[in-house]
Every structure is written in C-alpha cells, then in structure tokens.
Amino acid sequence: MTWTERFEETMKTPAIATPDWFECIPEPQRAEAHRLVARGAPVCVKPAKSGGSIVLFDDTEFVAGVFQEAAVAEQFAAAWNHR
C-alpha cells in the first residue's frame, strides 16, 4: 500500500466519538454507540473474514471501523484507547 493509499484509508473513517463518526453509525445502533463512547469502552483490532482488519469495542461485536491494512486499524484503535 502506498503512502497515498494509506492516507486515503485513514481519512475514510472519522475518529471514534466525533460527530462524523456517529453519523456513520446506522440509526438503530447509535444509542449503543453513545453508551460505548460514554463509558470509554476500549477497542481492539481483529482480522476481518473478508480480509483487512476491523476495530471492535472490547467484548462486543460493535464495529468502530473497517480497514484494508492492519497498521491503519492499529493507529485508529490506539487513537481512541490512548485519548
């Protein structure tokens, strides 16, 4: 993956808890998203079945982001976990 592709992938998913991130969450799941954010639930990175990586809130199946490259997913997760 080139630097430009990595940058574009990073820009696709807004940071967790931002207004733009909440807008990406389907309406029926937004209340749960607000609960997870309010309690500061940490996230983890797992391989996606279709390739790439997903960022999930710990001990849930709630997806916070999907990325083609694991390193980008790790950066996204670290930004939330280290806030």
Beta strands, then each sheet from edge to edge (+ up, - down):
strand 1: 43-47
strand 2: 53-57
strand 3: 63-67
sheet 1: 1+ 2- 3+
end
